[in-house]
Amino acid sequence: MTLLLDLPDIERLHAEGMVGMADHISAIEAAYRSLGEGGAQVMPRFNMLVDPRAESPKSKSLRVGGATLPAAGMMGSALYSAGFLAGQIELWVVLYSTETGQLAGLVRGQPVSLWKTGATAAVATRYLARADAAVVGMIGTGAYARTQLLGLAAVRRLTEVRCFSRRPDARDAFVAWAVGMLPGVGIRAAGSAREAAEGADILVTVTTSREPVLRGEWIGAGAHCNAVGAHYPQMREVDTEAVRRSRVIVDDMEQAMQEKGEILIPLREGAITREHILGDLGAVVAGRLAGRTSEDQRTLFCSGGVPIEYLGSCAMLLERATRAGIGQTLKLV
């Protein structure tokens, strides 16, 4: 039996409370633990440009990556087109059973990317941020920022959130949404990225900027940062000083060394060596690599998005949908 989950199915699972952020966090934490223990494998994302001569890092492209996750009974691939419509991807996740080798499910839609990206940053925050971290600085307030904040609220007791965007209308809309979602938390607009960042315990950069929006001099001792928005060699959201001063963990070492400008640009500058990138999130979750080692340490998680995250979230979505009778069963010969 092959189950197809389309956009309305995924929306219904979340809207009716059958799946929430905590479920995505648990699924992705388990996936990374399995990866860190050697029980799963990842094929890093490969980007194929429609026009190989294109100079823009955001040119039209097809992107594909794969993973095996036997602990969840699934293996498969995440495949999507990007660069055709601003801020949108056409995503399909193909899942096969690791027991039978048969096609188990097809999951479609950008919402999967939103949820799993927020959940992955939440897992990193759980292991890298101070236990008492309560003040958040958000730089970027688009669609991906919403699940970033929901993820943080699931793993830390937040007291204050400062929100900045270069677009005041987007910032104010995000603040209004966050006030409704997180009653009892002080949510406010910040007039600059620096105002959002200084004094924050947890920082999130989730923008489409080519140039740094967060500077190392703004990051206080003991703060943790999730750099989420950029995954092109020519782009970065945090500057060299922020990377140089931080304990740096990535989602996948091989993919990060191909894509993550936050790392590649300081390497080219000679400001850091490869050894400054300590390892990946799987090793941290599995206990093979320490996350935070002191209260005053600055930590940085560089997130580009790897296929194991899609496998973890989508395996969970298929299980919940099957139990609820949601989705379309495909009869394949």
N, C-alpha and C positions, 0 to 999 in steps of 0.2 A: 504494500500500500504506500502510495506517495501522497503527501499532504502539501497543498499549496496554500501559503499564507500571503495574502495581498494586503495592501494598505488598510482597507476597512477592518480586516481581521486583527491586525496588530493594534489598531486604534481601539477596537472593542475590548481586547484583552486588557489594555491599560485602563480604559475608561470605566470598565465594570469591576476593577479591583482584582482581577485574576492574576495580574502581573504588576509589580511595582519596582521602584528603584532598588529596593533591598534585594529583590530576586535577581536582578541583573548583576549587582555587586557580588552576591554569593556565587553566581555562575562564573563570573569572570575571575574572581579570586581562586576558585577551584581550578579553573583552566590554567591560570598562571602557576599555581602550585604544581599541577601535573607536569607542566612544561619544565619547571625548575627542578623537579625530581627525575626528569628524564623519561617520563611516561607519555610525552606528546612531542610532536614535531611541527615546525613552522617553515613554510616556504615564503620568504619575504616578498612584499609587494613589488611587482614589476610594472613600470609605467611605459606604455607604448604611445608615442605621439602620432596623431593623425598626419601631421606634417613634421617629419623628423628635422626639418630645417628651421622650425619655429624657434624664436628666441625667448618668448615669454614662458616663464615656468608654469603659467596657468593655461597653456594652450590646450586645445581639444585633445583628449587622450582616452585610452582604454587601460584600466588598471586591474591587475589580477594577482591574487595570492592564495595560498592554501595552507591547510593544517590538518593534522590528525589529532583526535582527542578521544582515545579509547575509553577513558574514564566516564565520558558522557555518551559513549556508544556511537560517536559520529566522526566522520572525516569529510573534508569537502573544500570548497573554494568560495571566495568572495570575489565577485566580478562586477565592475561598474564603469560607466562612462562619466567623464568629468570635463569641465571647461566649455560646455555647450550653453548652459544657462547659469548665470551668476548665482553662486551659493547653493546650487542643486546638483545632485548626482542621481543617476539611474542605477540602482543597486539590486543585484540578485545574489543570494547566498544559496549555494547548492550543497545539500547534505546527503551523504551516503552512510549506510549502516556499517560499522566496523565488524559486525558479526556476519552479515550476509553479503555485503558488498553491493546491495541493492540501493536504488535511489529512495531515500526516506522522506525528503522534503525539499521544497523550494520556498524561500522566503524573500519577499520583494519589498523594497522601499527604504528611503532615507531615514525614516524614524528609527530603524534598527541602528543606524550609525549614530544618531543622536543619543540614544539610550546607552549603547555600549561604550561610547566615548566618555560620557559622564561617569559611568560606573568604573571604568578603568582608572580615571583620575581619582575617584573615591578610594579605590584599592591602594593606589600609590600614597594617598594622603593618610590612610589608616596606618601604613607602615613607616612613613617618612616624616609626617608632621608631629609636633609635640602633642602629648596627650591632652594638654590644656589649651590647645589652639582654639580660639573663639572668634577672632576678628578676621574677616575676609576682605581682600581687595580684588575686585573683578575689573579687568581691563578687556573690554569687548562685551557687548550685550546682545548679540544676535541669537539665532535659534540654538546654537550649540551651548551658549552660556546658560540657558535654562536648566539643562540636564547636568551641567557642571555644578550649579548651585544645589540642585536637589541631591546630587551625590555627596557633596560636602556635608550637607545637613544630615545625611544618613549616618555619617561616621564621626562627626564631631558636634558638640553642643555649641552652636553658634550664638553669639550675642549681638554682633554688628556686621553689616555687609555694606561696603562702599562700592559704588558702581560708576564706571567711566566708559564713555564711548565718544568718539569724535563727532557722532551724530546725536545732538541733544534729544531729538524725538525718539530715537531708538533707546537711548539711556532712560528717558522718563517712562517709556512704555515698559521697559524691563523692571524698573523700580516699582511701578504700579502692580505688575504681575507678582513680583517677589513679596510685596507686602501682603498680598492675598494668600500666597502659598505658605509663608513662614510667619504666622502670627506670633508676636512676642519677641521677634528678632528686629533689631533696629536696622532698617534698610534706608539708605540715603544715596542721593546722587553726589558724585564727586566732580569738581570742576576741572580736574586734570588727572592724568595717569599718576603723577607723583602724589597727589592728594589721596588717591585710592590706595597707593602702595605703602607709603611711609607709616610705620607702626603696625602694619597688618601681620598677623600670624601665618595666614595662608594667602598666597597670591595665585591668581589664575590669569593667564594671557590666552585669549581665545578670539583672535582677530585674523584678518586677511592682510595685515600689513607686511610689506617687504622689508621694512626697517624696524629696528628695535623700538618697542613701546614701553619696555621696562628696563631700567638701568640699575646696575649693581649697587650704586651708591644709595639707592632708595630702599634696599632690602635690609631689614634689621637683623641683628643676631637672633638666631633661633627660628627664623622664618622658613617656611616651605613654599616652593613655587611649582605649579604645574604649567608647563609651556605646551599648549595644545594645538594652536592654530596653524603653525607653519610646518610643512614637510617637503620643502624644496631646498636644494643646496644653496640657492642664491638668496633665500629669504630667512629671516629670523625675527623672533619677537622679543628676545632678551639679548642684552649686549654682552660683549666679551668679558667685562668685569663681573657681571652676574654669574657667568659660567665659571670663571677663574676662582671666585670666592666660595663656590658651592661644592657640596658633595653631590655628584651627578650620577643619576640612574636613568637608564633608557628602557623603552618597552622591549626592543629587540636590537641587539648590538649590530648585527649585519645590516639590517634595514636602516638603522640610524646612521651608520657610517656611509650609506649611500645617499640619504635624503635630508638629514636634519641639519639645516644651516646653523642652528645654535651651536652645534659641535664643529661642523666642517669649517666655518669661517674662522673661529679662534685657532683651529689646527693650522689652517693656511697662514694665519698671521704669526704663528709660532708662540702664541700666548699660552697654549696648553700642549700637552702631549697626549697620545692616545690613552696612556695609563690613567689620565685624569678621569676618564669615563670608567667608572668602577665596575659596572656590570648591568644586568637587566633585572626587570621587575620579578621575573620568575625565580631567579636566584634569591631575591629578598624574601618573597612569599614562602619559598621552600625552606628558608632558614640557612641557606648556604652563604649568604652575604648579608652583613649587617645593614640595616637601613640608616636610621639616625644613631650616632654614637655619642652625642652630647647635647645638652639642652640649648647651648648657644650656637650650635652648628647651623649653617644655612644649607638647605637641601633643595635640589632641583630635579624634577622628573620631566624628561623630554619625551613627549608622547606624539607619535606619528600615526598610530593605529595599525595593529598587526592582525592577521587573519585568525589567530587563536581567540581573539575577543569575539569575533563574529560567530565562531563555532560554539563558544561557551553560551552566549546569549541566545543564539538561534536554536540550539539543542533544547534549552530550557523553554523557549517559546513553543516549539513543536510539542513538547510534552504537555504543557498547559493547554494548548489548543486541542490536542487529541482528547484530553480528559474532559474538556468542556464541549466537545463537538463543534468546534469552530474551524473554519477553513474548508477548502474544496478538495475532495479526494479524487485524485487522477487515476484513471484505469489505463494502465500502460500494458501493451501486449508484450 
